[in-house]
Structures are given as C-alpha cells and as structure tokens.
Amino acid sequence: MSAILDRASLLFASLSVLAVSLLLRLPVAFYTPLFILALVYVPGALLLSAMFARLGGGLGSIFRRDYSPLLTCTAMAWSAANLPLLVAERLLPASLLPLVAGLAYAWFLVLIFFAVRTVFGAGNAAAVGVVALSWIPLVAAAFLWGPLRFLLGWVASPFFLFYAYYYLGGEIGNLGAGLRSRQNFHRMLEAAAVNPHDAEAQYQLGLVYQERRRPTEAAQRFRSALAIDPQEAGAHFQLGRMDREQGRLADALTHFQAVMDQDENYQQSEILRELGALYLAARQYGDAHHELAAYLEKRPYDPEGLYYCGEALEGLGRPAEAKEMYARAVEAVRTAPRYRSRLLAKWSRLAQKQINRNP
C-alpha cells in the first residue's frame, strides 16, 4: 500500500478495475464496480475512518486530502482480490466458485485494513473498526439499487461524460490532487536523501514512514539521519519514543538525554513529557512527577501530560491529587477545539476510567 501511494496513479487503478470487471463477465455493466467503489464504498470508508481514526480537519478537508489516495488503494485492492476469481472461473468447477468468491472478498477486506493503516496512519483497532463496518454503505446501496442502477447508466452516458468533463474538468482533475501532492512530496524527499550530508531529508522520510505505520523503515531513516548528524534532535526524539513504547527504556533515555542536552524546550517541551512517561514505565514515580510537573508549568492544558502526572501521583501514594489531575485531563479534552478533541479523546477516556475506578 505504501508503494501504491508512492508510485501508482488513480487512472491506472481505475482502468485495472474496469479490465478485471470486463473479464469477470459480471451480471451488471462492467463499469458498475468502479462506480460503487468511487461513489459508495470509499466515501463510506472515509466517514468511518474520520470517526475511528479521529482524523484532523473537517470532512471537506479530509475528502480533498485523502479521497484519491484511498480510492487508488481500494481500486488496486479490488483488482488484486478478484484476479484469483478470474482464474478460478476458467479452471475450477462452478460449484467451487462461491467459496473462491468468499475468499476473494475476505482478502479484499485484509487489503483494505492495510490501506486504512497506510493512508491515514490509523492504529490496528481503528483499521479493524473501519473494515468491520465497511459493509454498511454497500447495504445502503443495495436497498437503493434500482435508482442507483438508473443513475449509473445515465452517468456512464458519453454525452453526460463529455459535458461533465467540459464544465467540471477542473473539479474532476482536483480529485487526484491529494495523491499527487503526497507523491510529489515523497519524490522530493527521496531526491534530497541522495545527498549523503542531508540529515533533515532522512528525518523527514522517517516521519513519512512513521505516519504510514512502517516503524522498521522509519527507524532506519532516523538512524541514517543520526549517522549523518549525531546532533539531529528530531531523530533522537522519535527513536526515543519508539524505544520507550517497545520497552527499551535505557536506549530511550539515551536518546531523550541527547535532546535535553540541546534544548529542554524541544517540541514545545514535549521532551519533558516523554521523559516523565519513560520514568513512569520504569516505576520511578518521583522522577516522573518532577519532569511532568515541569512540563505542565509550560503546557498546563495538555491532557496526555495531565494523565501521566495523575499516574505518577498515584504511584507516589497521593490519590486525591491524582484524581484532580485526571479530572483536569477530562476537562482539557472537553474544552479543546473540535478538531483537537477528537485527536485527544483517548486521554479523556483513560482519565475517566481512572476516576471511576477510584471514586
């Protein structure tokens, strides 16, 4: 899926769906699967992803940014999943075709899982939620199949396509802008990374891979940045976070200390929060509270920092103060701007769980 985002085109993906549909000899017009994907399935998956992955921005900006990348990945996934069915139609008895079709649909859902993870940088739980509910738009389309069939036939008319392109050519062309901008940015970074002295390009590529849930490639890029410039604070910060999340606390501390030696206000002082979380994982509650208190003096409304501080206070045997921190975390999410509150909702849920556990 990452390679599709880097090199594929929406035109090629659409033609692949049309070609496979034509060869499958479906009981509907050969262009119907493409229209269903483009007009029903992908918009529905976008809405579900906005809900589960808590994407930043409004629906309009999400649609402009992510519609063409998701449609390209989905179209390629549909073609790949149906190619075995195309072979089975010619080699296997008709009695086995329903089984092959079911396996093809299951494989399509697996590919959509990875598409959602890659396009949106969503976690496993969010991607599973999108895949599990992605049948809802298709069921809605099935109930409205009569009007939709008439509409699809009308939309596929050469006269309609001509006038649509004539009057809406610019808007239609903008559908692929999200994918093109991603590919142009990636190509620019790849070209810059050829320079053996450009640590920043390696760091930025690492962020791209990190967003696409490819931690191994991301870590390689961050290490490459440090090989070029051992003082690259961003690479130290990201590698420290990755090491902390994977339980390599000594390695994480080394990276975080390298950042602190350069700038203790790095990333709007988030380095202090990360150090506090590291000490929490090591059960060094006094050190954790020291770092988190310093962080909250600078950013008193960050719910993640407030939640970690509550955990540190609990570890120090100060439950009343811990409960106050959890309540502040819930309030910080509640009063945050809407686009931020969706991204921070995790910390509100965790804090509320702790409050309910210790009424």
C-alpha positions as CSV (number, residue, x, y, z in Angstrom):
1,M,0.0,0.0,0.0
2,S,2.9,2.4,0.7
3,A,4.3,1.6,-2.7
4,I,0.9,2.3,-4.3
5,L,0.8,5.7,-2.6
6,D,4.3,6.5,-3.8
7,R,4.0,5.3,-7.5
8,A,0.5,4.4,-8.6
9,S,-1.9,6.6,-10.4
10,L,-5.7,6.9,-10.0
11,L,-6.1,6.4,-13.7
12,F,-4.2,3.1,-13.7
13,A,-6.1,1.8,-10.7
14,S,-9.4,2.7,-12.3
15,L,-8.5,1.0,-15.6
16,S,-7.5,-2.1,-13.7
17,V,-10.9,-2.3,-12.1
18,L,-12.6,-1.8,-15.4
19,A,-10.4,-4.5,-17.1
20,V,-10.9,-7.1,-14.3
21,S,-14.7,-6.4,-14.3
22,L,-14.9,-6.8,-18.0
23,L,-13.1,-10.2,-17.9
24,L,-15.2,-11.4,-15.0
25,R,-18.3,-11.1,-17.1
26,L,-20.4,-9.8,-14.2
27,P,-24.2,-9.7,-14.4
28,V,-24.0,-5.9,-14.3
29,A,-22.3,-3.3,-16.5
30,F,-18.5,-3.6,-16.4
31,Y,-18.2,-0.1,-15.0
32,T,-20.5,-0.7,-12.1
33,P,-17.8,-2.0,-9.6
34,L,-15.7,1.1,-10.2
35,F,-18.7,3.5,-9.6
36,I,-19.7,1.5,-6.5
37,L,-16.2,1.9,-5.1
38,A,-15.8,5.5,-6.1
39,L,-19.3,6.7,-5.1
40,V,-20.3,4.4,-2.2
41,Y,-17.6,2.3,-0.7
42,V,-14.7,4.8,-0.5
43,P,-16.8,7.8,0.8
44,G,-18.3,5.5,3.4
45,A,-14.8,4.3,4.4
46,L,-13.7,7.9,4.6
47,L,-16.5,8.7,7.0
48,L,-15.8,5.7,9.1
49,S,-12.1,6.5,9.2
50,A,-12.8,10.0,10.3
51,M,-14.8,8.5,13.2
52,F,-12.4,5.7,14.3
53,A,-9.0,7.2,13.4
54,R,-10.0,10.7,14.7
55,L,-8.5,12.5,11.7
56,G,-7.7,16.1,12.0
57,G,-9.7,18.7,10.0
58,G,-13.2,18.8,8.8
59,L,-14.8,16.4,6.4
60,G,-14.3,18.7,3.5
61,S,-10.5,18.8,4.0
62,I,-10.3,15.1,4.8
63,F,-12.1,14.4,1.5
64,R,-9.9,16.6,-0.6
65,R,-6.7,15.2,1.1
66,D,-7.5,11.5,1.3
67,Y,-10.2,10.6,-1.2
68,S,-7.9,9.9,-4.2
69,P,-5.2,8.1,-2.1
70,L,-7.9,5.8,-0.6
71,L,-9.7,5.3,-3.9
72,T,-6.4,4.3,-5.6
73,C,-5.5,1.8,-2.9
74,T,-9.1,0.4,-2.8
75,A,-9.3,0.0,-6.6
76,M,-5.9,-1.8,-6.6
77,A,-7.0,-4.0,-3.7
78,W,-10.3,-4.8,-5.5
79,S,-8.4,-5.8,-8.7
80,A,-5.9,-7.9,-6.8
81,A,-8.6,-9.7,-4.8
82,N,-10.6,-10.6,-7.9
83,L,-7.7,-11.8,-10.1
84,P,-7.8,-15.3,-8.4
85,L,-11.6,-15.4,-9.1
86,L,-10.9,-14.6,-12.7
87,V,-8.5,-17.6,-12.9
88,A,-10.9,-19.9,-10.9
89,E,-13.8,-19.2,-13.4
90,R,-11.7,-20.8,-16.1
91,L,-10.1,-23.7,-14.2
92,L,-12.5,-24.8,-11.4
93,P,-16.0,-26.3,-11.4
94,A,-18.9,-23.9,-10.9
95,S,-19.7,-25.5,-7.5
96,L,-16.4,-24.1,-6.1
97,L,-16.8,-20.5,-7.3
98,P,-18.8,-19.3,-4.3
99,L,-16.0,-20.4,-2.0
100,V,-13.4,-18.7,-4.1
101,A,-15.6,-15.6,-4.2
102,G,-15.9,-15.6,-0.4
103,L,-12.1,-15.9,0.0
104,A,-11.6,-13.1,-2.5
105,Y,-13.9,-10.8,-0.6
106,A,-12.0,-11.7,2.7
107,W,-8.7,-11.0,1.0
108,F,-10.1,-7.6,-0.2
109,L,-11.0,-6.7,3.4
110,V,-7.5,-7.6,4.6
111,L,-6.1,-5.3,1.9
112,I,-8.5,-2.5,3.0
113,F,-7.2,-3.0,6.6
114,F,-3.7,-2.2,5.4
115,A,-4.9,0.6,3.1
116,V,-6.6,2.4,6.1
117,R,-3.5,2.0,8.2
118,T,-1.3,3.3,5.4
119,V,-3.4,6.2,4.1
120,F,-4.5,7.6,7.5
121,G,-1.7,6.3,9.8
122,A,-4.5,4.6,11.8
123,G,-3.9,2.1,14.5
124,N,-4.9,-1.6,14.3
125,A,-8.1,-1.1,16.3
126,A,-9.3,1.8,14.2
127,A,-8.5,0.0,10.9
128,V,-10.4,-3.1,12.1
129,G,-13.4,-0.9,13.0
130,V,-13.4,0.6,9.5
131,V,-13.2,-2.8,7.9
132,A,-15.8,-4.3,10.2
133,L,-18.4,-1.6,9.3
134,S,-17.4,-1.0,5.7
135,W,-20.4,-3.2,4.6
136,I,-22.9,-0.6,5.8
137,P,-22.5,1.7,2.7
138,L,-22.8,-1.4,0.5
139,V,-26.0,-2.5,2.2
140,A,-27.4,1.0,1.8
141,A,-26.5,0.9,-1.9
142,A,-28.2,-2.5,-2.2
143,F,-31.5,-1.1,-0.8
144,L,-31.3,1.8,-3.3
145,W,-30.0,-0.4,-6.2
146,G,-33.0,0.4,-8.5
147,P,-32.4,4.2,-8.5
148,L,-28.7,3.8,-8.4
149,R,-28.7,1.5,-11.4
150,F,-30.6,4.1,-13.4
151,L,-28.3,6.8,-12.2
152,L,-25.2,4.8,-13.1
153,G,-26.4,4.1,-16.5
154,W,-27.1,7.8,-17.0
155,V,-23.8,8.9,-15.6
156,A,-22.0,6.4,-17.9
157,S,-23.6,8.1,-21.0
158,P,-21.0,9.5,-23.4
159,F,-23.0,12.7,-23.6
160,F,-23.0,13.2,-19.8
161,L,-19.3,12.3,-19.5
162,F,-18.5,14.9,-22.2
163,Y,-20.4,17.7,-20.6
164,A,-19.2,16.7,-17.1
165,Y,-15.6,17.0,-18.2
166,Y,-16.3,20.2,-20.1
167,Y,-17.9,22.0,-17.2
168,L,-16.4,20.2,-14.2
169,G,-13.0,19.3,-15.7
170,G,-11.1,21.3,-13.1
171,E,-13.0,19.8,-10.2
172,I,-12.6,16.3,-11.6
173,G,-8.9,16.9,-12.0
174,N,-8.6,18.0,-8.4
175,L,-9.8,14.6,-7.3
176,G,-6.3,13.3,-7.8
177,A,-4.6,16.3,-6.1
178,G,-4.3,14.5,-2.8
179,L,-2.4,11.6,-4.2
180,R,-0.3,13.8,-6.5
181,S,0.8,16.0,-3.6
182,R,1.8,13.0,-1.5
183,Q,3.8,11.6,-4.4
184,N,5.5,14.9,-5.2
185,F,6.5,15.4,-1.6
186,H,7.9,11.8,-1.3
187,R,9.8,12.2,-4.6
188,M,11.3,15.5,-3.3
189,L,12.4,13.8,-0.1
190,E,13.8,10.8,-1.9
191,A,15.8,13.1,-4.2
192,A,17.1,15.1,-1.2
193,A,18.0,11.9,0.6
194,V,20.5,11.1,-2.1
195,N,22.7,13.8,-0.6
196,P,24.9,11.9,1.9
197,H,25.1,15.1,4.1
198,D,21.4,15.9,4.3
199,A,20.2,14.6,7.7
200,E,17.0,16.6,7.5
201,A,15.8,14.7,4.4
202,Q,16.4,11.3,6.2
203,Y,14.5,12.6,9.2
204,Q,11.5,13.7,7.1
205,L,11.4,10.4,5.3
206,G,11.4,8.7,8.6
207,L,8.3,10.8,9.6
208,V,6.6,9.7,6.4
209,Y,7.2,6.0,7.1
210,Q,6.1,6.5,10.7
211,E,2.8,8.0,9.6
212,R,2.3,5.0,7.3
213,R,2.8,2.6,10.2
214,R,6.1,1.3,8.9
215,P,8.2,1.5,12.1
216,T,11.2,-0.5,10.8
217,E,11.8,1.7,7.8
218,A,11.1,4.8,9.9
219,A,13.7,3.7,12.5
220,Q,16.2,3.1,9.7
221,R,15.7,6.6,8.3
222,F,16.1,8.1,11.8
223,R,19.3,6.2,12.4
224,S,20.6,7.3,9.0
225,A,19.9,10.9,10.0
226,L,22.0,10.4,13.2
227,A,24.8,8.8,11.2
228,I,25.0,12.0,9.2
229,D,24.4,14.3,12.1
230,P,24.7,12.8,15.6
231,Q,23.0,16.0,17.0
232,E,19.8,15.7,14.9
233,A,17.3,16.3,17.8
234,G,14.3,15.2,15.9
235,A,15.7,11.7,15.1
236,H,16.8,11.3,18.7
237,F,13.3,12.3,19.9
238,Q,11.5,9.9,17.6
239,L,13.8,7.0,18.2
240,G,13.5,7.6,22.0
241,R,9.7,7.4,21.7
242,M,9.9,4.2,19.7
243,D,12.3,2.7,22.2
244,R,10.1,3.7,25.1
245,E,6.9,2.2,23.5
246,Q,8.8,-1.0,22.9
247,G,10.2,-1.3,26.4
248,R,13.8,-0.4,25.6
249,L,14.0,2.2,28.4
250,A,17.8,2.5,28.6
251,D,18.0,3.2,24.9
252,A,15.1,5.6,25.1
253,L,16.8,7.5,28.0
254,T,20.0,7.9,25.9
255,H,18.1,9.4,23.0
256,F,16.0,11.7,25.3
257,Q,19.1,12.9,27.1
258,A,20.7,13.8,23.8
259,V,17.7,16.0,23.1
260,M,17.7,17.6,26.6
261,D,21.4,18.4,26.2
262,Q,20.5,20.5,23.2
263,D,17.1,22.0,24.1
264,E,14.8,21.1,27.0
265,N,12.0,23.1,25.3
266,Y,12.2,20.8,22.2
267,Q,8.8,20.2,20.5
268,Q,7.1,22.7,22.8
269,S,8.6,21.0,25.8
270,E,7.2,17.6,24.9
271,I,10.6,16.1,25.6
272,L,9.8,16.6,29.3
273,R,6.5,14.7,28.9
274,E,8.3,11.9,27.2
275,L,10.9,11.7,29.9
276,G,8.1,11.6,32.5
277,A,6.4,8.8,30.6
278,L,9.7,6.9,30.5
279,Y,10.2,7.2,34.3
280,L,6.6,6.0,34.8
281,A,7.4,2.9,32.7
282,A,10.5,2.4,34.9
283,R,8.3,2.9,38.1
284,Q,10.5,5.8,39.1
285,Y,7.5,7.9,40.2
286,G,9.4,10.7,41.9
287,D,11.5,11.4,38.8
288,A,8.4,11.1,36.6
289,H,6.5,13.6,38.7
290,H,9.4,16.0,38.6
291,E,9.6,16.0,34.8
292,L,5.8,16.1,34.3
293,A,5.3,19.0,36.8
294,A,7.9,21.0,34.9
295,Y,6.1,20.2,31.7
296,L,2.7,21.2,33.0
297,E,4.1,24.5,34.1
298,K,4.7,25.3,30.5
299,R,1.7,23.4,29.0
300,P,-1.0,23.1,31.7
301,Y,-3.8,22.0,29.4
302,D,-2.2,19.0,27.7
303,P,-4.4,16.0,28.6
304,E,-1.6,13.5,27.9
305,G,0.7,15.2,30.3
306,L,-2.1,15.6,32.9
307,Y,-2.9,11.9,32.6
308,Y,0.7,10.8,33.1
309,C,1.1,13.2,36.0
310,G,-2.0,11.6,37.6
311,E,-0.4,8.1,37.2
312,A,2.8,9.4,38.8
313,L,0.9,10.9,41.8
314,E,-0.9,7.6,42.2
315,G,2.4,5.8,42.3
316,L,3.6,8.2,45.0
317,G,0.5,7.4,47.1
318,R,-1.3,10.7,46.6
319,P,-4.7,9.6,45.2
320,A,-6.6,12.8,45.8
321,E,-4.1,14.8,43.8
322,A,-4.0,12.1,41.1
323,K,-7.8,12.3,40.8
324,E,-7.6,16.1,40.4
325,M,-5.1,15.6,37.5
326,Y,-7.4,13.1,35.8
327,A,-10.3,15.5,36.1
328,R,-8.2,18.2,34.6
329,A,-7.3,15.9,31.7
330,V,-11.0,15.2,31.0
331,E,-11.8,18.9,31.2
332,A,-8.9,19.8,28.8
333,V,-10.2,17.4,26.2
334,R,-13.8,18.7,26.7
335,T,-12.8,22.3,26.2
336,A,-10.3,21.8,23.3
337,P,-11.2,22.8,19.8
338,R,-13.3,20.2,18.0
339,Y,-10.5,19.0,15.7
340,R,-8.2,18.6,18.6
341,S,-10.7,17.0,21.0
342,R,-11.2,14.1,18.5
343,L,-7.4,13.5,18.5
344,L,-7.1,13.7,22.2
345,A,-10.2,11.7,23.2
346,K,-8.1,8.7,24.2
347,W,-6.7,10.6,27.2
348,S,-10.1,11.7,28.3
349,R,-11.3,8.1,28.2
350,L,-8.3,6.8,30.1
351,A,-8.6,9.5,32.8
352,Q,-12.3,9.0,33.2
353,K,-11.7,5.3,33.7
354,Q,-9.2,6.0,36.5
355,I,-11.7,8.4,38.1
356,N,-14.4,5.8,38.0
357,R,-12.0,3.2,39.4
358,N,-11.2,5.4,42.4
359,P,-14.4,7.3,43.2
